[in-house]
Amino acid sequence: MSKANNTVTIKLVKSLNGRLAAHKACASGLGIRRMHQTVEVQDTPENRGMINKIQYMLSIEEK
């Protein structure tokens, strides 16, 4: 399990248009609002679950 101070940088590379409502909610929960926006989130199990659910739309860089 990761430490609480570790972060993950994620970038939305595919559009949210036409996606399932749950997938749009995951993107919103991660703080992503638009395409090509880069967001840094803490590496927690909750955030990992959301990232894993929509990983086909994201570019992920672990620090």
Backbone hydrogen bonds, N-H to C=O, Kabsch-Sander energy under -0.5 kcal/mol:
donor,donor_aa,acceptor,acceptor_aa,energy
6,N,3,K,-1.1
8,V,41,V,-2.9
9,T,61,E,-2.9
10,I,8,V,-0.5
10,I,39,V,-2.9
11,K,59,S,-1.9
12,L,37,Q,-1.3
13,V,11,K,-0.6
13,V,57,M,-2.7
14,K,57,M,-1.3
19,R,16,L,-1.8
24,K,20,L,-2.1
25,A,21,A,-2.1
26,C,22,A,-1.7
27,A,23,H,-2.0
28,S,24,K,-2.3
29,G,25,A,-2.5
30,L,26,C,-1.6
31,G,28,S,-1.1
32,I,27,A,-2.6
33,R,31,G,-0.5
36,H,12,L,-2.9
37,Q,34,R,-1.3
39,V,10,I,-2.8
41,V,8,V,-2.6
41,V,39,V,-0.6
43,D,6,N,-2.4
44,T,42,Q,-1.6
48,R,44,T,-2.7
49,G,45,P,-1.9
50,M,46,E,-1.6
51,I,47,N,-2.6
52,N,48,R,-2.8
53,K,49,G,-1.7
54,I,50,M,-1.5
55,Q,52,N,-0.7
57,M,54,I,-2.2
58,L,55,Q,-0.7
59,S,11,K,-2.4
61,E,9,T,-2.8
63,K,7,T,-1.6
